[in-house]
Amino acid sequence: MSKIYDVIVLGAGPAGLTAGLYAGRSRLSTLIIEKGQDGGQIAITNEIENYPGQILEGESGPSLIARMTAQAEKFGVERARDSIKSVELEGEVKKLTGTKGEYLAKTVILATGAFPRPIGCRNEGEYVGKGISFCATCDAAFFEELEVYVVGGGDAAVEEAMYLTKFARKVTIIHRRDELRAAKSIQEKAFANPKIDFLWNTVVEEVGGEEVLSKMVVKNTKTGELTTIEADEDDGLFGLFGFIGLLPNTKLFEGMIDMENGYVKTDDNMHTNIPGVYAAGDLRVKSLRQVVTAAADGAIAAMQAEHYIANLK
Ligand code: NAP
């Protein structure tokens, strides 16, 4: 018979690691299950500059996450690397089944986060990893001295475009409107960067090229005019990075947990509609998806799990 944990946290991003830290520190037996690398979105973010109390200049996502992981483990949190395929969340003992085994717990904190929204152009799938990327930190070095295009106008697009200028010859931000959504302070830095150009009122319709990405058709959203952009002959390819928001990782809970547009609904205390099941971080219906709000959600969820378990006894 498998061990029954007090708390299982699903996902090791800022929300999950903070939930683990608070649960472990409350002396609850706690397991964090993660299928990939720790950190979620933050693991692929180059620079973090708005996490309160952050003292390191040029803090990267991975360095912040490494400290969060170590801190959770310091409080005795156990770890499992597994991909969960099904969950049974009703009843006093919750069961999560992965490719490596079954995991049981009295409470579950869902912290599976979100993933990048596809660009949505024709042939996109064929060129992911062959010119199209959703992670500047991972792939910027492949585009040393080449041209790169970034789709999006939010914080992520503009910040990652600036990071890409350290590698690429030129970075062009393609945005569907004529005004960025990104925070003003981030915009100012981008407008002052001589390597960044903008294609306003533009969306990518189609991508192509032999083996690697070397051409794309873009459309002017005002006039409908189509333009073909081709890679410089000497380059033979260009990069296309998509940063147009996120989609929640919640398919596993569909039909069990109350959701709105795919995001998990909770009350202010992170309770889902199922007793003993909480949600924390980007997968939740919320107004601000940041490391600080994910961490706060995780802390609240863990303390609610602690109250729930105390009342079971
Ligand atoms: P976001 O803020 O939702 O912005 C998405 C951008 O993509 C918007 O400019 C949007 O255009 C555009 N877009 C959406 N769907 C599109 C489509 N189908 N085709 C073309 N363009 C499309 O997403 P994000 O920048 O990924 O950020 C996600 C969250 O993380 C946000 O809460 C953000 O604040 C946070 N974040 C924060 C930081 C930071 O604080 N330093 C850094 C990165 C991310 P419109 O503007 O026209 O809607």
Residues whose N, C-alpha, C, O or C-beta is under 5 A from the ligand:
A	BS01	NAP	I119 G152 G153 G154 D155 A156 A157 R176 R177 R181 F243 I244 G245 L246 R289
